[in-house]
């Protein structure tokens, strides 16, 4: 999370309610997320603002006349963060963008959430396999820490999704009993 998310939320007339410090940045909760249904397009725009801010910073730094090493470090680190955040694993920005588009397509939010959940699980498994090979060949253990972080995110989201699904199943069963 960078200031791009906050700026996009403010442009969309949303009020920041809570700010959490995360291992790879900040997480902002807007009041609209908790009290009224926000249009999925706004959620997509807020999610896109993060990686776009990183790309914008890299582009601006490209044209600055400064130390080449510093310049390359800023460009490289911002592009890595942008690419990482665009991975369609929820709750990364890419996963939020995917979730927004899928929710726009399906009326049933549980079906959309199921698709996003399964996509996240499949991608983290695939990235783990690819990363295992990269760790062996590149002998770079930092890749392992990135994968562990992704697994923590996915496991946490799996727990939230399963809880939400159980609640939805209970409500669905109660509605069936009411209809009889």
N, C-alpha and C positions, 0 to 999 in steps of 0.2 A: 504494500500500500504506500502510495506516495501522495504528495499534495494534489496531484491531478484528480484523484478520487474526490477529495474534499472540495476542490474548486468546481468540478463538474456537478457535484451535489448542490453546491450553493447557486450555481448558474441555473439549475433546475428547480430552484426555490425550495430546497429541502433543508431542514434544520438538523445540524449534527447533535446527537444526543450523548454518545459515548465514544471514547477513543481508547483502544487497547494497544499495548506494545506487544508486538509479535517478534519471533526470531528473525524474520526477513522484512521487517517494516512495521507499519501501523495498520490497525483495522478500525474503521469508523462505522458506527451504527447511526443511521439517520432516523429521526423521529418517525418519518412516514413508514419505515419498514415495520415498526411495531404497532402503529395505531390505525393505519388505513392501507388498503391495497394500493401499491404503487404500480404504475404502468410498467410493463416489462421492458418497454423501449428505454425508459429512464434507467432501469437497472443495467441494461446492456451498455448504455452510454457511460454510466459511472464506471463499470468494469473496464471498458475500453480506454478510459482516460488514463489509467495507470501506465500500461505499456506505451501508449502514445506519448505520455510525458517523458518516459525514458528515451524513446526514439527522438523526440524533439530536443532533449538535452544533448544527445549524441550529435545530432545534426548541427546545432548551434556551436558546440565545442569544435566541430570540424573546421569552422571558419575563423576561430580565434587564433590570434598570433601569440602563442605561449609555448612553454616547454613541451617538446614533442612527447617525452615520456609521460608526463602528466596528462596531456591531451589523449594519448592512446589508452591510458588507464581509465580515464573517465568515459571515453567512447566504448571501450570494450566492456567495462562493468555495467554500463547502462543498457547496452545491447543484450548482454547475458541475462540481466534481470527482466528485460522486456520479453525475450524469447521464453525464459523459464515461466513467467507469469501467463504467457499465452498458451501453455500446455492445457488442453481441455480436461483437466482434473479439478473437480470441485473440492475446495473452495478457492482455488487459484482464479485469477481473472479470466483465463480461457474457459474454465469450467463454469464461471458465472455467465459468461457470454453464451456458451452452449446452452445452459439452463434457460436463459432468457429466450433464446430462439425456439427451443423445444416447447417451452410453456406457451409461447405465442401460437405454436402450431396445434397443440393439444388443449382441449378444454379441461381435461382431467389432469389436475396438477400432480396427483399421485403417479399417473402413468409417465408424465414428463420427468418427475423426480426419479422414478425407477430407471428410466433410460439414462439419465445423467449419472446415477449411482453405478449402474453396470458399466457404463463407458469409463468412469473413473477407475473402477476396479480392474478392468481389462487393461487400461493404459498403464496403471502402476505396476501390474504384473509384467507387461511387455517391457517397460522401462527398467524394471529390476533385472530382467534377463539380459537386455542390452548392456546395462551398467555393469553387470557381473563380468561380461566379456571385456568391456573397456577397462575395468579395474585390473584384470589379469594382464592385458596388453600394455596399458599406460602406466600401470603400477602407481595409480593416483587414488589414494584412499578417500580423498575429499568427495569423490563421487558417491561413496557409500553413505556419507552424512546427508547428502541431498536425497538419496533414496529413502533413508530412514525418516527424514522429515516428511517426504511425500506419503510414506506408509502411515505415519502418525496422523496426518491430515485425513487420509482416506478411511482409516479405522474409526476416527472420531466421527466423520460424516456417516459412515455405515451405522454406527450406534444411533445417531440422530434419526437417520432414515428408518431404521428398524422400529424405533420407538414410535415415530410418526405413523408408520404402516400399521402397527398394532392398534394404535388409537383409531385410525381410520377403519380398520377391520371391525373393531368393537362398535363404532358408530354405524357402520354399514349393517351389521347384524341386528342392532337395535331397531334400525329403520325397517328392516325386513319384518321384524316382529310386529311393528306398529302397523304395517300395511295389511297384515293378515286379519 
